[in-house]
């Protein structure tokens, strides 16, 4: 009978060809198979017999499937979010958007392209007096976001709606918000993405034209009607997109402020309508 410690060594060696976090991946998958957490695994389960389900989990990861999709959850801003291939996996870089939002006062929030709901639900969880709306073109994504709202006890304050900003009239009936969040698709169509992203994450949430700017050009002009006077929009950008997205926003008469991520790379832009200040 193979012990967990030996299986982890073998699994890490197998995953090293396709993952930069091979040992961590193996430990997370083993903990899942054992029905425990990683800390308990490392402290007290290393001499257990390997459970039967581990082989299937390892095979999925070996084929490149992201660990978050295999485990069906991902941590973001200190909370665990359900994820599926219907939504992008929340990344630590996106926490920059949450930090920027929480530096302001707000009572009503709109999240454009909510996906798993990670941005919207993170800010609502930190501000118990606030309410919000998450919109997405994907019904599958909205189902995941609604499940996360229920899981976090936020269903009464977070409402999910089907809207597509690529279609006329997408702002109708939404009302106004003093905070708008957005993490739109911003990857160039020709970008060479990691296989785990390109093969498994939803392409409609990734790609946005030859320059990765198509959705900014559509979304930003629509924000003005959705913002209360003095309200702000905080939009995630790719680390090389500060200048072109700033130009799009300034053309629409927004003042722009940059926020950088933990690696000091451009990560989010705050937009304020010049005509309301």
PASEFI-676982 format. One line per field, with one value per residue: x, y, z of N, C-alpha, C in turn; residue number from 1; residue in three letters. Coordinates in Angstrom, 1 decimal. Layout:
residues N
n_X <- c(X,...) .
n_Y <- c(Y,...) .
n_Z <- c(Z,...) .
ca_X <- c(X,...) .
ca_Y <- c(Y,...) .
ca_Z <- c(Z,...) .
c_X <- c(X,...) .
c_Y <- c(Y,...) .
c_Z <- c(Z,...) .
n <- c(NUM,...) .
res <- c(ALA,...) .
END
This chain:
residues 277
n_X <- c(0.8,0.6,2.1,1.0,3.1,5.0,3.6,3.1,5.7,6.2,4.1,4.6,7.0,6.0,4.2,5.9,6.7,4.7,3.8,4.5,4.2,4.4,4.7,3.0,0.6,0.2,-0.1,-2.4,-4.3,-4.1,-5.0,-7.6,-8.5,-8.3,-10.2,-9.6,-7.8,-4.9,-3.0,-3.6,-3.1,-0.3,0.6,-0.4,-1.2,0.6,1.5,-0.6,-2.6,-2.7,-5.6,-8.2,-9.2,-7.3,-5.7,-7.2,-7.6,-5.0,-4.4,-6.1,-4.9,-2.4,-3.1,-3.3,-5.4,-6.6,-5.9,-7.8,-10.2,-10.4,-10.7,-12.8,-13.0,-11.6,-9.4,-9.9,-9.2,-9.2,-11.4,-13.3,-14.2,-16.6,-15.8,-16.0,-15.6,-17.1,-16.4,-13.7,-10.8,-10.4,-7.8,-4.9,-3.9,-6.2,-7.1,-6.2,-8.1,-10.2,-9.0,-8.6,-11.3,-12.2,-11.0,-12.7,-15.8,-19.0,-22.3,-23.9,-23.2,-22.0,-21.0,-19.3,-19.3,-19.3,-18.6,-17.3,-18.3,-16.4,-15.2,-17.4,-18.7,-16.6,-16.2,-18.7,-18.9,-17.1,-18.3,-21.0,-23.2,-23.7,-25.1,-25.4,-25.1,-24.5,-23.5,-23.5,-22.8,-22.9,-24.9,-24.2,-22.0,-23.4,-24.9,-22.9,-21.9,-24.2,-24.5,-22.2,-22.8,-24.9,-23.5,-21.8,-23.5,-24.7,-26.7,-29.1,-28.2,-26.8,-27.4,-27.8,-27.7,-28.6,-26.8,-25.3,-22.8,-22.1,-24.3,-27.0,-28.6,-27.9,-27.5,-30.0,-32.4,-30.8,-30.2,-28.3,-25.0,-22.7,-20.3,-18.5,-17.3,-15.1,-13.8,-13.0,-12.8,-9.5,-7.4,-5.2,-6.2,-4.3,-2.6,-0.2,-1.1,-0.7,-1.1,-2.9,-4.6,-5.5,-6.7,-8.7,-10.0,-12.7,-13.1,-14.5,-14.4,-11.8,-10.6,-10.3,-10.3,-7.8,-6.0,-6.7,-8.4,-11.0,-13.3,-13.0,-13.4,-16.1,-17.3,-16.5,-17.5,-20.2,-20.3,-20.8,-23.5,-24.3,-23.1,-23.3,-23.3,-20.0,-19.4,-17.3,-15.5,-13.8,-11.5,-10.1,-6.9,-4.7,-1.1,0.3,-1.4,-2.0,-1.6,-3.1,-5.8,-6.2,-6.2,-8.6,-10.4,-10.0,-10.7,-13.4,-13.9,-13.2,-11.4,-8.4,-6.9,-4.2,-3.7,-1.4,-0.3,0.8,3.2,4.1,3.1,1.2,-2.3,-5.0,-7.4,-8.8,-11.7,-13.2,-15.9,-15.3,-17.1,-18.8,-17.6) .
n_Y <- c(-1.2,2.2,4.9,8.2,10.2,9.1,9.0,11.7,12.7,11.4,12.4,15.1,15.1,14.2,16.3,18.4,18.9,20.3,22.3,25.1,25.0,22.5,20.7,22.0,21.8,19.0,18.5,19.9,18.5,16.0,16.5,17.1,14.6,13.1,14.3,16.4,19.3,21.2,21.8,20.0,17.6,17.7,17.8,15.5,13.3,12.1,9.5,8.0,5.7,6.1,7.6,6.2,8.1,9.9,9.4,10.0,12.8,13.7,12.9,14.6,17.1,16.7,16.8,19.4,20.8,23.5,23.7,25.0,24.6,21.9,21.5,23.0,25.5,28.7,30.8,34.2,37.4,36.7,35.0,32.1,31.2,29.7,28.1,27.5,26.1,27.9,30.5,32.9,32.1,33.7,36.0,36.9,39.4,40.9,41.7,44.2,45.9,45.6,46.6,49.3,50.1,49.9,51.9,54.0,55.7,54.2,53.2,51.8,49.4,48.5,45.7,45.0,42.4,40.2,37.5,35.1,36.6,37.6,40.2,42.0,40.7,40.6,43.3,44.0,42.3,43.5,45.9,46.2,47.8,48.3,47.7,45.8,45.1,42.6,42.1,40.1,38.5,35.8,33.2,31.0,31.9,33.8,32.1,30.8,33.1,33.8,31.6,31.9,34.3,33.4,31.5,33.1,34.5,36.8,37.1,38.7,41.2,41.3,41.3,39.4,40.0,39.4,40.8,42.3,44.2,44.5,44.7,46.8,49.1,48.0,49.3,50.0,50.6,49.9,51.8,54.1,54.2,54.6,53.4,51.6,48.6,46.7,44.0,43.5,41.5,41.5,40.5,40.2,38.9,37.3,36.5,34.5,32.4,30.6,27.1,26.0,28.1,28.9,26.6,25.9,28.0,30.4,31.6,33.8,35.5,36.3,37.3,40.2,41.4,42.5,44.2,43.9,45.7,46.1,45.8,47.7,50.0,49.9,49.6,51.7,54.3,53.9,54.1,56.6,57.3,55.6,56.3,58.0,61.5,62.4,59.8,56.8,54.7,51.7,50.0,47.0,46.5,45.2,44.8,46.2,48.1,50.6,53.2,53.1,52.6,54.6,56.8,56.2,56.6,59.3,60.5,60.3,62.1,61.5,61.8,60.2,57.8,55.9,52.6,50.3,46.8,44.3,43.6,46.0,46.7,48.3,48.0,48.7,51.2,54.2,55.9,59.1,61.1,64.1,66.2,66.2,67.0) .
n_Z <- c(0.0,-0.9,0.7,1.7,1.8,0.0,-2.3,-2.8,-3.4,-5.8,-7.3,-7.4,-8.9,-11.3,-12.0,-12.3,-14.9,-16.1,-14.3,-12.3,-9.7,-8.6,-6.3,-4.4,-5.8,-5.8,-3.1,-2.4,-4.0,-2.9,-0.3,-0.9,-1.9,0.5,2.0,3.7,5.0,3.7,5.7,7.8,6.4,6.0,8.6,9.9,8.3,6.6,6.6,6.0,4.0,0.5,-0.8,-3.0,-4.9,-5.5,-7.7,-10.0,-9.7,-9.9,-12.5,-13.9,-13.4,-14.5,-17.1,-17.5,-16.4,-14.4,-10.9,-9.3,-10.7,-10.5,-7.8,-7.4,-6.1,-5.1,-3.3,-2.5,-1.6,1.1,1.3,0.4,-2.8,-4.9,-8.0,-11.5,-14.8,-16.2,-15.4,-15.0,-13.1,-10.0,-9.6,-7.6,-8.4,-9.0,-6.6,-6.2,-7.3,-5.5,-3.1,-3.9,-4.2,-1.6,-0.4,-0.6,0.1,-0.3,-1.4,-3.2,-5.6,-8.8,-10.6,-13.4,-15.7,-13.9,-13.4,-11.3,-9.2,-7.5,-7.1,-6.6,-4.4,-2.5,-1.9,-0.9,1.3,3.0,3.5,5.2,5.0,2.3,-1.0,-4.0,-7.6,-9.9,-13.2,-16.1,-19.3,-19.5,-18.6,-17.2,-15.7,-14.1,-12.5,-11.0,-9.6,-8.2,-6.5,-5.0,-3.7,-2.1,-0.5,0.9,2.5,1.4,-0.4,-0.2,-0.5,-2.9,-6.2,-9.2,-12.6,-16.0,-18.5,-21.4,-22.4,-25.0,-26.5,-27.6,-25.4,-22.9,-20.5,-19.6,-17.2,-15.0,-13.2,-11.0,-9.7,-7.0,-7.1,-9.5,-10.6,-12.7,-14.5,-17.4,-20.4,-21.6,-23.1,-25.9,-29.1,-30.3,-28.3,-26.6,-24.5,-21.3,-21.4,-19.5,-19.1,-21.7,-22.6,-20.8,-19.4,-19.8,-23.0,-23.8,-21.7,-21.7,-24.2,-26.3,-28.9,-31.4,-30.1,-27.5,-26.5,-27.2,-25.5,-23.6,-25.1,-25.7,-23.2,-21.4,-22.4,-21.7,-19.0,-17.9,-17.7,-15.7,-13.4,-10.3,-9.5,-8.9,-8.4,-8.8,-11.2,-11.2,-12.9,-14.0,-15.7,-18.2,-17.6,-19.4,-20.5,-19.6,-20.8,-23.3,-22.4,-20.6,-22.5,-23.9,-21.8,-21.1,-23.4,-23.2,-21.3,-18.6,-15.6,-14.6,-12.5,-11.5,-10.2,-8.7,-8.7,-6.3,-7.3,-8.3,-10.8,-13.3,-12.7,-12.2,-13.1,-11.9,-12.6,-12.9,-13.6,-15.2,-15.4,-13.3,-11.0) .
ca_X <- c(0.0,1.5,1.8,0.8,4.4,5.7,2.8,3.3,7.0,6.0,3.2,5.4,7.9,5.2,3.6,7.0,6.8,3.6,3.4,5.6,3.9,4.1,4.5,1.8,-0.6,0.1,-0.6,-3.8,-5.1,-4.1,-5.9,-9.0,-8.8,-8.4,-11.3,-9.0,-7.1,-3.5,-2.3,-3.8,-2.4,1.1,0.9,-0.8,-1.7,1.6,1.7,-1.9,-2.6,-3.2,-7.0,-8.3,-9.6,-6.2,-5.1,-8.0,-7.4,-3.7,-4.5,-6.7,-3.9,-1.4,-3.5,-3.2,-6.6,-6.2,-6.2,-9.0,-11.4,-10.5,-11.2,-14.1,-13.0,-10.4,-9.4,-9.7,-9.4,-9.5,-12.6,-13.3,-15.2,-16.8,-15.5,-16.2,-15.1,-17.9,-15.9,-12.3,-10.3,-10.0,-6.3,-4.5,-3.7,-7.5,-7.4,-5.9,-9.4,-10.9,-8.3,-8.9,-12.7,-12.4,-10.5,-13.7,-17.2,-20.0,-23.5,-24.5,-22.1,-22.2,-19.8,-19.5,-18.6,-19.0,-17.9,-17.6,-18.7,-15.4,-15.0,-18.6,-18.9,-15.6,-16.4,-19.9,-18.6,-16.3,-19.1,-22.3,-24.3,-23.8,-25.8,-24.8,-25.6,-23.5,-24.0,-22.6,-23.4,-22.9,-25.8,-23.4,-21.3,-24.3,-25.2,-21.8,-21.9,-25.4,-24.1,-21.2,-23.5,-25.6,-22.5,-21.2,-24.5,-24.8,-27.8,-30.1,-27.6,-26.1,-28.4,-27.2,-28.5,-28.0,-26.6,-24.2,-22.5,-21.9,-25.6,-27.6,-29.6,-27.4,-27.6,-31.4,-33.1,-29.9,-30.1,-27.0,-24.2,-21.5,-19.0,-18.6,-16.1,-15.1,-12.7,-13.5,-11.8,-8.5,-6.3,-5.2,-6.6,-3.2,-1.8,0.3,-1.4,-0.4,-2.1,-4.0,-5.6,-6.1,-7.6,-9.7,-10.7,-13.7,-12.5,-15.3,-14.0,-10.4,-10.1,-11.0,-9.8,-6.4,-5.2,-7.2,-9.0,-12.4,-14.4,-12.9,-14.0,-17.5,-17.8,-16.2,-18.5,-21.5,-20.3,-21.2,-25.0,-24.5,-22.4,-23.9,-22.3,-18.9,-19.1,-16.1,-15.4,-12.4,-11.4,-8.8,-6.3,-3.4,0.0,0.9,-2.5,-2.3,-1.7,-4.3,-7.0,-6.3,-6.6,-10.0,-11.2,-9.9,-11.5,-14.8,-13.9,-12.9,-10.1,-7.9,-5.9,-3.6,-3.3,-0.5,-0.5,1.8,4.5,4.2,2.7,-0.2,-3.3,-6.4,-7.6,-10.0,-12.3,-14.2,-16.4,-14.8,-18.2,-19.6,-16.8) .
ca_Y <- c(0.0,3.4,6.0,9.6,10.9,8.6,9.4,13.2,12.9,10.9,13.3,16.4,14.9,14.1,17.6,19.4,19.2,21.2,23.2,25.8,24.8,21.0,20.1,22.5,21.2,17.6,18.5,20.3,17.4,14.9,16.9,16.9,13.2,12.6,15.0,17.3,20.5,20.9,21.8,18.7,16.6,17.8,17.5,14.2,12.3,11.7,8.0,7.3,5.1,7.0,7.2,5.8,9.2,10.8,9.2,10.7,14.2,13.9,12.8,15.9,18.2,16.4,17.2,20.9,21.5,24.3,23.1,25.6,23.9,20.5,21.6,23.8,26.7,29.5,31.8,35.6,38.4,36.0,34.2,31.0,31.3,28.6,28.4,26.4,26.5,29.0,31.7,33.0,31.9,34.9,36.1,37.9,40.8,41.6,42.3,45.6,46.6,45.6,47.6,50.7,50.4,50.0,53.2,55.0,55.5,53.8,52.5,51.0,49.0,47.7,44.9,44.7,41.2,39.8,36.2,34.4,37.5,37.8,41.6,42.5,40.1,41.0,44.7,44.0,41.6,44.4,47.0,45.6,48.7,48.5,46.7,45.7,44.4,42.0,41.8,39.2,38.0,34.4,32.7,30.1,32.7,34.3,31.0,30.7,34.3,33.7,30.6,32.5,35.3,32.6,30.9,34.1,35.2,38.1,37.0,39.7,42.5,41.2,40.7,39.1,40.2,39.1,42.0,42.2,45.6,44.6,44.9,48.1,49.1,47.2,50.1,50.4,50.1,49.5,52.9,54.7,53.6,55.5,52.7,50.6,47.7,46.0,43.3,43.1,40.8,42.5,39.8,40.2,37.6,36.5,36.3,33.2,32.1,29.3,26.1,25.9,29.2,28.9,25.4,25.6,29.2,30.8,32.5,35.0,36.4,36.6,37.9,41.4,42.0,42.4,44.9,43.6,47.0,46.3,45.9,49.1,51.0,49.8,49.7,53.0,55.3,53.6,54.2,57.9,57.3,54.7,56.8,59.1,62.6,62.1,58.4,56.4,53.4,51.1,49.0,46.3,46.5,44.4,45.6,47.0,48.8,51.9,54.3,53.1,52.6,56.0,57.6,55.9,57.2,60.7,61.0,60.3,63.2,61.0,61.9,58.8,57.6,54.5,51.8,49.2,45.6,44.0,43.6,47.4,46.8,48.9,47.0,49.2,52.6,54.8,56.9,60.0,62.0,65.5,67.1,66.1,67.4) .
ca_Z <- c(0.0,-1.1,1.7,1.2,1.6,-1.2,-3.5,-3.0,-4.1,-7.2,-8.0,-7.6,-10.0,-12.5,-12.4,-12.6,-16.4,-16.5,-13.3,-11.6,-8.3,-8.6,-4.9,-3.8,-6.5,-5.4,-1.7,-2.4,-4.5,-1.9,0.8,-1.4,-1.9,1.8,2.7,4.8,4.5,3.5,7.0,8.5,5.6,6.3,10.1,10.6,7.4,5.6,6.6,5.6,2.6,-0.6,-1.2,-4.4,-5.7,-5.8,-9.1,-11.0,-9.5,-10.4,-14.0,-14.5,-13.3,-15.4,-18.5,-17.5,-15.8,-13.2,-9.6,-8.8,-11.3,-10.0,-6.4,-7.5,-5.3,-5.1,-2.3,-3.0,-0.6,2.4,1.3,-0.5,-3.8,-5.8,-9.4,-12.5,-16.2,-16.7,-14.9,-14.8,-11.7,-9.4,-9.4,-6.6,-9.0,-9.0,-5.3,-6.3,-7.5,-4.2,-2.3,-4.4,-3.9,-0.2,0.0,-0.9,0.6,-1.3,-0.8,-4.2,-6.4,-10.0,-11.1,-14.9,-16.0,-12.5,-13.3,-10.0,-8.2,-6.5,-6.9,-6.0,-3.1,-1.6,-1.3,-0.1,2.6,3.8,3.8,5.4,4.7,0.9,-1.8,-5.3,-8.7,-10.7,-14.5,-17.0,-20.5,-19.4,-17.6,-16.3,-14.7,-13.1,-11.6,-10.0,-8.8,-7.2,-5.5,-4.1,-2.8,-1.0,0.3,1.8,3.2,0.8,-1.4,-0.1,-0.8,-4.2,-7.2,-10.4,-13.8,-17.4,-19.4,-22.3,-22.9,-26.5,-27.1,-27.3,-24.3,-21.8,-19.2,-19.4,-16.0,-14.0,-12.2,-10.9,-8.7,-6.7,-7.3,-10.5,-10.7,-13.9,-15.0,-18.7,-21.2,-22.1,-23.7,-27.3,-29.7,-30.7,-27.1,-26.3,-23.1,-20.7,-21.8,-18.5,-19.3,-23.1,-22.9,-19.8,-18.9,-20.8,-23.9,-23.9,-20.6,-21.9,-25.4,-26.6,-30.2,-31.8,-29.2,-26.2,-26.1,-27.7,-24.5,-23.0,-26.0,-25.6,-21.8,-20.8,-22.7,-21.1,-17.5,-17.4,-17.3,-14.6,-12.2,-9.6,-9.5,-8.0,-8.3,-9.5,-11.7,-11.0,-14.0,-14.1,-16.9,-18.3,-17.1,-20.5,-21.1,-18.9,-21.7,-24.3,-21.7,-20.2,-23.6,-24.1,-20.7,-21.2,-24.6,-22.7,-20.3,-17.3,-14.9,-14.4,-11.5,-11.6,-9.0,-9.1,-7.9,-5.4,-8.1,-8.7,-12.2,-13.5,-12.6,-12.2,-13.3,-11.3,-13.5,-12.4,-14.7,-14.9,-15.5,-12.1,-9.8) .
c_X <- c(0.9,1.1,1.7,2.1,5.1,4.9,3.0,4.7,6.9,5.2,3.9,6.3,7.2,4.7,4.7,7.1,5.8,3.2,4.6,5.3,3.5,3.8,3.3,0.6,-0.8,-0.5,-2.0,-4.7,-5.2,-5.0,-7.3,-9.4,-9.1,-9.6,-10.8,-8.5,-5.6,-2.7,-2.4,-3.1,-0.9,1.5,0.6,-1.3,-0.7,1.8,0.4,-1.7,-3.2,-4.7,-7.1,-8.6,-8.4,-5.7,-5.9,-7.8,-6.0,-3.7,-5.1,-5.7,-2.8,-1.8,-3.6,-4.4,-6.2,-6.7,-7.6,-10.3,-11.5,-11.1,-12.5,-14.2,-11.6,-10.5,-9.2,-10.1,-9.8,-10.7,-12.5,-14.5,-15.3,-16.4,-15.8,-15.6,-16.0,-17.3,-14.3,-12.0,-9.9,-8.5,-6.0,-4.3,-5.0,-7.8,-7.0,-7.2,-10.2,-10.3,-8.6,-10.4,-12.9,-11.8,-11.5,-15.0,-18.1,-21.1,-24.1,-23.4,-22.6,-20.9,-20.1,-18.7,-18.3,-18.4,-18.3,-18.2,-17.7,-15.2,-16.2,-18.7,-17.9,-15.8,-17.7,-19.7,-17.8,-17.2,-20.6,-23.5,-24.6,-24.6,-25.1,-25.5,-24.4,-24.1,-23.0,-23.5,-23.6,-23.9,-25.1,-22.6,-22.2,-24.8,-24.2,-21.8,-23.1,-25.1,-23.1,-21.9,-24.2,-24.6,-21.9,-22.2,-24.9,-25.9,-28.8,-29.5,-26.9,-27.1,-27.6,-28.1,-27.8,-28.0,-25.3,-23.9,-22.1,-23.2,-26.2,-28.5,-29.1,-27.5,-29.0,-31.9,-32.1,-29.9,-28.7,-26.3,-23.0,-20.2,-19.3,-17.3,-16.2,-13.8,-13.0,-12.5,-10.8,-7.3,-6.4,-5.5,-5.5,-2.2,-1.4,0.1,-0.9,-1.5,-3.2,-5.0,-6.3,-7.0,-8.8,-10.5,-11.6,-13.1,-13.2,-15.0,-12.5,-10.1,-11.0,-10.4,-8.3,-5.5,-5.6,-8.0,-10.5,-13.4,-14.2,-13.5,-15.5,-18.0,-17.6,-17.2,-19.9,-21.5,-20.9,-22.7,-25.2,-23.9,-23.2,-22.9,-21.2,-18.6,-17.8,-16.3,-14.0,-12.4,-10.0,-8.3,-5.1,-2.3,0.6,-0.2,-2.8,-2.5,-2.9,-5.6,-7.2,-6.7,-8.1,-10.8,-11.1,-10.6,-13.0,-14.9,-13.9,-11.5,-9.7,-6.8,-5.5,-3.4,-2.5,-0.7,0.7,3.2,4.8,4.0,1.4,-1.2,-4.8,-6.4,-8.9,-10.5,-13.3,-14.6,-16.1,-16.0,-19.1,-18.8,-16.5) .
c_Y <- c(1.2,4.4,7.3,10.3,10.5,9.1,10.9,13.4,12.5,11.9,14.6,16.3,14.8,15.5,18.6,19.8,20.2,22.3,23.8,25.6,23.3,20.4,20.7,21.9,19.8,17.6,18.9,19.2,16.3,15.2,16.7,15.5,12.6,13.3,15.9,18.5,20.2,20.9,20.5,17.5,16.6,17.5,16.1,13.1,11.8,10.2,7.3,6.6,6.0,6.6,7.0,7.0,10.1,10.6,9.9,12.2,14.5,13.8,14.1,17.0,17.9,16.8,18.7,21.6,22.2,23.6,23.7,25.0,22.5,20.5,22.3,25.0,27.4,30.6,33.2,36.5,37.8,35.2,33.2,31.2,30.1,29.0,27.2,26.9,27.6,30.4,31.7,32.7,33.2,34.9,37.1,39.3,41.6,42.1,43.8,46.4,46.7,46.6,49.0,51.0,50.6,51.3,54.3,54.7,55.2,53.1,51.5,50.7,48.2,47.0,44.4,43.5,40.5,38.4,35.4,35.3,38.0,39.3,42.2,42.0,40.4,42.4,44.7,43.3,42.6,45.6,46.6,46.5,48.8,47.4,46.8,44.9,43.8,41.7,40.9,38.8,36.5,34.0,31.7,30.8,33.3,33.3,30.8,31.9,34.3,32.7,31.1,33.5,34.5,32.0,31.9,34.9,36.6,38.2,38.2,41.1,42.5,40.5,40.6,39.2,39.9,40.4,41.8,43.6,45.7,44.7,46.2,48.0,48.4,48.0,50.3,49.7,49.7,50.6,53.5,54.1,54.6,54.7,51.6,49.9,47.0,45.3,42.7,42.2,41.8,41.8,39.9,38.9,36.7,36.2,34.8,32.9,30.8,28.3,25.9,27.0,29.1,27.7,25.2,26.8,29.7,31.9,33.8,36.0,36.8,37.6,39.1,42.1,42.0,43.1,44.7,44.8,47.1,46.5,47.2,50.1,51.0,50.2,51.1,54.1,55.1,53.9,55.6,57.9,56.4,55.2,58.0,60.3,62.4,60.7,58.0,55.0,53.0,49.9,48.3,46.4,45.5,45.3,46.5,48.0,50.1,53.0,54.3,53.2,54.0,56.9,57.4,56.7,58.7,61.3,61.1,61.3,62.6,61.4,60.5,58.8,56.1,53.9,50.6,48.0,45.4,44.0,45.0,47.6,47.5,47.8,47.5,50.7,53.1,55.9,57.8,61.0,63.5,66.5,67.1,66.5,68.9) .
c_Z <- c(0.0,0.0,1.0,0.9,0.3,-2.4,-3.8,-3.7,-5.5,-8.0,-8.3,-8.8,-11.3,-13.0,-12.7,-14.0,-16.8,-15.5,-12.6,-10.1,-8.0,-7.2,-4.3,-4.4,-5.9,-4.0,-1.7,-3.0,-3.6,-0.8,0.4,-1.4,-0.5,2.6,3.8,4.2,4.4,4.8,7.7,7.7,6.0,7.7,10.5,9.6,6.4,5.6,6.3,4.2,1.7,-0.9,-2.7,-5.3,-6.1,-7.2,-10.1,-10.9,-10.1,-11.9,-14.6,-14.4,-14.3,-16.8,-18.6,-16.9,-14.6,-11.9,-9.1,-9.4,-10.8,-8.6,-6.3,-6.5,-5.4,-4.0,-3.0,-1.9,0.7,2.4,0.2,-1.5,-4.6,-7.2,-10.2,-13.8,-16.8,-16.3,-14.9,-13.3,-11.2,-9.2,-8.3,-7.1,-8.9,-7.6,-5.2,-6.5,-6.2,-3.2,-2.6,-4.1,-2.5,0.4,-0.1,-0.1,-0.5,-0.7,-1.9,-5.3,-7.6,-10.4,-12.5,-15.3,-14.7,-12.4,-12.1,-8.9,-7.2,-6.1,-6.1,-4.6,-2.1,-1.0,-0.5,1.3,3.6,4.2,4.0,5.1,3.2,0.2,-3.2,-6.3,-9.5,-12.1,-15.3,-18.2,-20.4,-18.3,-16.7,-15.3,-13.7,-12.1,-10.5,-9.1,-7.7,-6.1,-4.5,-3.1,-1.7,0.0,1.3,2.6,2.7,-0.3,-1.4,-0.5,-2.2,-5.1,-8.5,-11.6,-15.1,-18.2,-20.2,-22.9,-24.4,-27.2,-26.7,-26.2,-23.0,-20.5,-18.8,-18.0,-14.8,-12.9,-12.2,-9.6,-8.3,-6.8,-8.4,-10.6,-12.1,-14.1,-16.3,-19.4,-21.7,-22.7,-25.2,-27.9,-30.0,-29.5,-27.0,-24.8,-22.6,-21.1,-20.8,-18.6,-20.7,-23.3,-21.9,-19.3,-20.1,-21.7,-24.0,-22.8,-20.7,-23.0,-25.8,-27.8,-30.3,-30.8,-27.7,-25.6,-26.5,-26.6,-23.7,-23.8,-26.0,-24.2,-21.2,-21.2,-22.1,-19.6,-17.0,-16.9,-16.1,-13.3,-11.6,-9.7,-8.4,-7.8,-9.1,-10.1,-11.6,-11.9,-14.0,-15.5,-17.0,-18.0,-18.1,-21.1,-20.4,-19.9,-22.6,-23.6,-21.1,-21.3,-23.9,-23.1,-20.8,-22.4,-24.2,-21.5,-18.8,-16.8,-14.5,-13.4,-11.5,-10.2,-9.5,-8.2,-7.0,-6.0,-8.7,-10.2,-12.3,-13.5,-12.7,-12.5,-12.6,-12.2,-12.8,-13.5,-14.3,-14.8,-14.2,-10.8,-9.9) .
n <- c(1,2,3,4,5,6,7,8,9,10,11,12,13,14,15,16,17,18,19,20,21,22,23,24,25,26,27,28,29,30,31,32,33,34,35,36,37,38,39,40,41,42,43,44,45,46,47,48,49,50,51,52,53,54,55,56,57,58,59,60,61,62,63,64,65,66,67,68,69,70,71,72,73,74,75,76,77,78,79,80,81,82,83,84,85,86,87,88,89,90,91,92,93,94,95,96,97,98,99,100,101,102,103,104,105,106,107,108,109,110,111,112,113,114,115,116,117,118,119,120,121,122,123,124,125,126,127,128,129,130,131,132,133,134,135,136,137,138,139,140,141,142,143,144,145,146,147,148,149,150,151,152,153,154,155,156,157,158,159,160,161,162,163,164,165,166,167,168,169,170,171,172,173,174,175,176,177,178,179,180,181,182,183,184,185,186,187,188,189,190,191,192,193,194,195,196,197,198,199,200,201,202,203,204,205,206,207,208,209,210,211,212,213,214,215,216,217,218,219,220,221,222,223,224,225,226,227,228,229,230,231,232,233,234,235,236,237,238,239,240,241,242,243,244,245,246,247,248,249,250,251,252,253,254,255,256,257,258,259,260,261,262,263,264,265,266,267,268,269,270,271,272,273,274,275,276,277) .
res <- c(UNK,UNK,UNK,UNK,UNK,UNK,UNK,UNK,UNK,UNK,UNK,UNK,UNK,UNK,UNK,UNK,UNK,UNK,UNK,UNK,UNK,UNK,UNK,UNK,UNK,UNK,UNK,UNK,UNK,UNK,UNK,UNK,UNK,UNK,UNK,UNK,UNK,UNK,UNK,UNK,UNK,UNK,UNK,UNK,UNK,UNK,UNK,UNK,UNK,UNK,UNK,UNK,UNK,UNK,UNK,UNK,UNK,UNK,UNK,UNK,UNK,UNK,UNK,UNK,UNK,UNK,UNK,UNK,UNK,UNK,UNK,UNK,UNK,UNK,UNK,UNK,UNK,UNK,UNK,UNK,UNK,UNK,UNK,UNK,UNK,UNK,UNK,UNK,UNK,UNK,UNK,UNK,UNK,UNK,UNK,UNK,UNK,UNK,UNK,UNK,UNK,UNK,UNK,UNK,UNK,UNK,UNK,UNK,UNK,UNK,UNK,UNK,UNK,UNK,UNK,UNK,UNK,UNK,UNK,UNK,UNK,UNK,UNK,UNK,UNK,UNK,UNK,UNK,UNK,UNK,UNK,UNK,UNK,UNK,UNK,UNK,UNK,UNK,UNK,UNK,UNK,UNK,UNK,UNK,UNK,UNK,UNK,UNK,UNK,UNK,UNK,UNK,UNK,UNK,UNK,UNK,UNK,UNK,UNK,UNK,UNK,UNK,UNK,UNK,UNK,UNK,UNK,UNK,UNK,UNK,UNK,UNK,UNK,UNK,UNK,UNK,UNK,UNK,UNK,UNK,UNK,UNK,UNK,UNK,UNK,UNK,UNK,UNK,UNK,UNK,UNK,UNK,UNK,UNK,UNK,UNK,UNK,UNK,UNK,UNK,UNK,UNK,UNK,UNK,UNK,UNK,UNK,UNK,UNK,UNK,UNK,UNK,UNK,UNK,UNK,UNK,UNK,UNK,UNK,UNK,UNK,UNK,UNK,UNK,UNK,UNK,UNK,UNK,UNK,UNK,UNK,UNK,UNK,UNK,UNK,UNK,UNK,UNK,UNK,UNK,UNK,UNK,UNK,UNK,UNK,UNK,UNK,UNK,UNK,UNK,UNK,UNK,UNK,UNK,UNK,UNK,UNK,UNK,UNK,UNK,UNK,UNK,UNK,UNK,UNK,UNK,UNK,UNK,UNK,UNK,UNK,UNK,UNK,UNK,UNK,UNK,UNK) .
END
